[in-house]
Amino acid sequence: MSKGVITITDAEFEREVLEAEKPVLVYFWASWCGPCQLMSPAINIAANTYSDRLKIVKMEVDPNPITVKQYQVEGVPALRLIKEKQLLESTEGAISKDKLMSFLDKHLSEN
């Protein structure tokens, strides 16, 4: 089982996210997005910290318009927490590592 963040595309979204056996945090980002670069280390820390309970994938918004539209991503960075094909929670804009951990703990402690 991979402990890192997995980069996916629209074509891989169903297999990697909707068919996943555990909750998935989808991190929407863009190469031109400064706040995304600030959040990347926190996303990597979360991937290592929660690898036993959570899968984290990242998706660049510009080349993946289908998923971006489906999950109504209007700004980056954006997070979508999905479990069993259901959107549990979403957030847009950069958040601190502590807020990210709280965001995840709220849902993962219910498992």
Backbone as CSV, one residue per row, in Angstrom:
resi,resn,N_x,N_y,N_z,CA_x,CA_y,CA_z,C_x,C_y,C_z
1,MET,0.849,-1.188,0.000,0.000,0.000,0.000,0.888,1.243,0.000
2,SER,0.611,2.105,-0.915,1.407,3.336,-1.028,1.124,4.277,0.134
3,LYS,2.190,4.857,0.661,2.014,5.821,1.741,2.004,7.250,1.225
4,GLY,2.395,7.447,-0.009,2.503,8.791,-0.541,1.224,9.271,-1.195
5,VAL,1.304,10.478,-1.712,0.196,11.075,-2.452,0.264,10.550,-3.884
6,ILE,-0.872,10.107,-4.394,-0.951,9.538,-5.737,-1.519,10.594,-6.682
7,THR,-0.845,10.842,-7.777,-1.335,11.785,-8.778,-2.265,11.043,-9.732
8,ILE,-3.476,11.583,-9.925,-4.452,10.927,-10.792,-5.015,11.912,-11.821
9,THR,-5.761,11.350,-12.786,-6.419,12.125,-13.834,-7.913,11.805,-13.823
10,ASP,-8.657,12.533,-14.658,-10.090,12.239,-14.803,-10.329,10.758,-15.088
11,ALA,-9.524,10.185,-15.971,-9.702,8.788,-16.378,-9.514,7.811,-15.224
12,GLU,-8.726,8.185,-14.231,-8.440,7.291,-13.102,-9.329,7.555,-11.891
13,PHE,-10.118,8.613,-11.932,-10.859,9.047,-10.751,-11.792,7.966,-10.201
14,GLU,-12.571,7.345,-11.062,-13.519,6.339,-10.567,-12.798,5.193,-9.881
15,ARG,-11.754,4.667,-10.514,-11.025,3.537,-9.934,-10.299,3.923,-8.645
16,GLU,-9.607,5.050,-8.658,-8.767,5.430,-7.520,-9.545,6.039,-6.352
17,VAL,-10.678,6.680,-6.638,-11.418,7.380,-5.589,-12.749,6.709,-5.283
18,LEU,-13.607,6.592,-6.278,-14.958,6.087,-6.022,-14.978,4.609,-5.669
19,GLU,-14.022,3.836,-6.174,-13.977,2.405,-5.872,-13.003,2.069,-4.743
20,ALA,-12.439,3.077,-4.100,-11.472,2.845,-3.018,-12.144,2.203,-1.814
21,GLU,-11.375,1.382,-1.116,-11.910,0.684,0.053,-11.897,1.540,1.312
22,LYS,-11.147,2.628,1.301,-11.116,3.513,2.462,-11.383,4.943,1.988
23,PRO,-11.636,5.858,2.916,-11.890,7.247,2.514,-10.726,7.800,1.693
24,VAL,-11.062,8.738,0.801,-10.060,9.348,-0.065,-10.145,10.864,0.063
25,LEU,-9.001,11.480,0.288,-8.902,12.929,0.258,-8.373,13.303,-1.119
26,VAL,-9.177,14.064,-1.865,-8.763,14.528,-3.184,-8.275,15.966,-3.031
27,TYR,-7.043,16.178,-3.412,-6.391,17.485,-3.322,-6.305,18.059,-4.735
28,PHE,-7.131,19.067,-4.998,-7.125,19.741,-6.289,-6.129,20.892,-6.229
29,TRP,-5.262,20.979,-7.233,-4.191,21.966,-7.214,-3.900,22.440,-8.637
30,ALA,-3.043,23.446,-8.731,-2.589,23.943,-10.033,-1.131,24.367,-9.910
31,SER,-0.377,24.186,-10.984,1.052,24.511,-10.958,1.284,26.008,-10.772
32,TRP,0.339,26.837,-11.195,0.472,28.297,-11.099,-0.039,28.845,-9.764
33,CYS,-0.478,27.971,-8.876,-1.137,28.383,-7.629,-0.133,28.438,-6.468
34,GLY,0.186,29.646,-6.005,1.099,29.818,-4.882,0.621,29.149,-3.605
35,PRO,-0.654,29.359,-3.192,-1.148,28.688,-1.984,-1.092,27.157,-2.075
36,CYS,-1.203,26.612,-3.281,-1.094,25.158,-3.452,0.305,24.691,-3.068
37,GLN,1.303,25.460,-3.470,2.681,25.105,-3.140,2.900,25.150,-1.628
38,LEU,2.221,26.078,-0.957,2.328,26.163,0.501,1.657,24.983,1.191
39,MET,0.587,24.473,0.594,-0.160,23.365,1.210,0.443,21.998,0.936
40,SER,1.228,21.870,-0.109,1.752,20.553,-0.491,2.477,19.822,0.640
41,PRO,3.327,20.488,1.430,3.975,19.761,2.528,2.973,19.192,3.540
42,ALA,1.923,19.929,3.847,0.909,19.437,4.793,0.167,18.232,4.219
43,ILE,-0.090,18.264,2.919,-0.751,17.128,2.262,0.147,15.895,2.352
44,ASN,1.441,16.070,2.126,2.378,14.944,2.216,2.468,14.399,3.635
45,ILE,2.466,15.278,4.628,2.485,14.844,6.035,1.223,14.039,6.345
46,ALA,0.077,14.538,5.880,-1.186,13.830,6.110,-1.155,12.453,5.449
47,ALA,-0.585,12.362,4.257,-0.508,11.067,3.562,0.280,10.057,4.382
48,ASN,1.356,10.502,5.006,2.149,9.599,5.840,1.475,9.302,7.169
49,THR,0.861,10.308,7.772,0.232,10.157,9.085,-0.993,9.247,9.045
50,TYR,-1.803,9.387,8.002,-3.090,8.684,7.939,-3.102,7.530,6.944
51,SER,-1.955,7.076,6.498,-1.908,6.077,5.428,-2.672,4.800,5.752
52,ASP,-2.819,4.478,7.034,-3.551,3.266,7.406,-5.068,3.421,7.284
53,ARG,-5.555,4.664,7.282,-7.006,4.900,7.285,-7.503,5.729,6.114
54,LEU,-6.581,6.257,5.322,-6.962,7.237,4.320,-6.047,7.145,3.111
55,LYS,-6.627,7.328,1.953,-5.862,7.432,0.716,-5.900,8.898,0.292
56,ILE,-4.768,9.436,-0.145,-4.734,10.820,-0.606,-4.276,10.836,-2.056
57,VAL,-5.084,11.494,-2.874,-4.744,11.666,-4.282,-4.714,13.146,-4.595
58,LYS,-3.917,13.501,-5.601,-3.926,14.896,-6.032,-4.229,14.945,-7.511
59,MET,-4.959,15.995,-7.876,-5.411,16.139,-9.240,-5.205,17.579,-9.674
60,GLU,-4.445,17.755,-10.750,-4.228,19.095,-11.284,-5.495,19.534,-12.005
61,VAL,-5.972,20.741,-11.698,-7.281,21.163,-12.199,-7.325,21.388,-13.707
62,ASP,-6.325,22.038,-14.271,-6.397,22.419,-15.686,-6.557,21.233,-16.649
63,PRO,-5.801,20.145,-16.514,-5.967,19.035,-17.453,-7.095,18.057,-17.087
64,ASN,-7.843,18.326,-16.025,-8.884,17.389,-15.563,-10.228,18.087,-15.345
65,PRO,-10.801,18.680,-16.394,-12.017,19.481,-16.224,-13.264,18.700,-15.832
66,ILE,-13.310,17.424,-16.136,-14.515,16.639,-15.841,-14.731,16.528,-14.342
67,THR,-13.715,16.086,-13.623,-13.829,15.929,-12.174,-13.954,17.283,-11.489
68,VAL,-13.221,18.274,-11.978,-13.296,19.626,-11.411,-14.736,20.137,-11.471
69,LYS,-15.387,19.934,-12.603,-16.780,20.377,-12.747,-17.715,19.543,-11.877
70,GLN,-17.511,18.241,-11.876,-18.381,17.340,-11.109,-18.358,17.670,-9.619
71,TYR,-17.182,18.019,-9.101,-17.054,18.313,-7.674,-17.025,19.806,-7.379
72,GLN,-17.458,20.598,-8.364,-17.660,22.040,-8.207,-16.462,22.745,-7.577
73,VAL,-15.286,22.449,-8.100,-14.071,23.111,-7.630,-14.022,24.492,-8.284
74,GLU,-14.103,25.521,-7.465,-14.111,26.884,-7.980,-12.813,27.622,-7.704
75,GLY,-12.017,27.100,-6.804,-10.738,27.716,-6.482,-9.779,26.661,-5.985
76,VAL,-8.501,26.943,-6.105,-7.497,26.009,-5.618,-6.593,26.723,-4.624
77,PRO,-6.039,25.988,-3.672,-6.219,24.555,-3.460,-7.624,24.232,-2.958
78,ALA,-8.069,23.032,-3.271,-9.378,22.561,-2.828,-9.250,21.117,-2.357
79,LEU,-10.028,20.770,-1.363,-10.026,19.418,-0.820,-11.438,18.854,-0.874
80,ARG,-11.540,17.600,-1.239,-12.808,16.882,-1.201,-12.543,15.555,-0.507
81,LEU,-13.278,15.291,0.562,-13.151,14.031,1.290,-14.308,13.136,0.880
82,ILE,-13.976,12.000,0.304,-14.980,11.108,-0.277,-14.844,9.725,0.353
83,LYS,-15.997,9.172,0.733,-16.032,7.820,1.298,-17.235,7.108,0.712
84,GLU,-17.013,5.920,0.172,-18.084,5.105,-0.401,-18.919,5.916,-1.392
85,LYS,-18.232,6.618,-2.288,-18.821,7.423,-3.363,-19.578,8.651,-2.870
86,GLN,-19.523,8.939,-1.573,-20.226,10.092,-1.011,-19.232,11.179,-0.621
87,LEU,-19.586,12.417,-0.934,-18.773,13.553,-0.524,-19.077,13.847,0.937
88,LEU,-18.073,13.673,1.801,-18.265,13.911,3.232,-18.081,15.379,3.585
89,GLU,-17.056,15.983,2.999,-16.775,17.377,3.318,-15.873,17.957,2.246
90,SER,-15.944,19.277,2.113,-15.079,19.944,1.151,-14.610,21.273,1.718
91,THR,-13.495,21.737,1.193,-12.968,23.034,1.573,-12.194,23.594,0.390
92,GLU,-12.162,24.902,0.295,-11.376,25.562,-0.738,-10.526,26.631,-0.089
93,GLY,-9.355,26.825,-0.658,-8.404,27.779,-0.097,-7.383,27.063,0.766
94,ALA,-6.245,27.692,0.941,-5.174,27.102,1.736,-5.576,27.024,3.204
95,ILE,-5.257,25.906,3.824,-5.471,25.755,5.257,-4.161,25.279,5.876
96,SER,-4.002,25.542,7.152,-2.778,25.143,7.852,-2.746,23.637,8.061
97,LYS,-1.576,23.134,8.397,-1.428,21.710,8.693,-2.354,21.315,9.838
98,ASP,-2.442,22.147,10.881,-3.309,21.829,12.021,-4.775,21.750,11.602
99,LYS,-5.206,22.682,10.769,-6.601,22.646,10.300,-6.849,21.427,9.422
100,LEU,-5.863,21.074,8.609,-5.986,19.877,7.778,-6.139,18.646,8.651
101,MET,-5.318,18.524,9.683,-5.403,17.369,10.580,-6.755,17.326,11.295
102,SER,-7.257,18.472,11.729,-8.574,18.530,12.375,-9.671,18.124,11.405
103,PHE,-9.567,18.608,10.173,-10.510,18.287,9.105,-10.583,16.771,8.923
104,LEU,-9.424,16.133,8.897,-9.375,14.688,8.693,-9.788,13.919,9.953
105,ASP,-9.301,14.351,11.112,-9.627,13.657,12.372,-11.129,13.595,12.597
106,LYS,-11.816,14.648,12.253,-13.265,14.703,12.466,-13.979,13.544,11.779
107,HIS,-13.509,13.157,10.613,-14.158,12.091,9.861,-13.521,10.725,10.092
108,LEU,-12.217,10.696,10.281,-11.553,9.397,10.404,-11.757,8.767,11.770
109,SER,-12.040,9.560,12.782,-12.286,9.001,14.112,-13.634,8.301,14.179
110,GLU,-14.503,8.564,13.180,-15.824,7.932,13.152,-15.781,6.538,12.553
111,ASN,-14.636,6.146,11.961,-14.545,4.841,11.298,-14.603,3.700,12.283
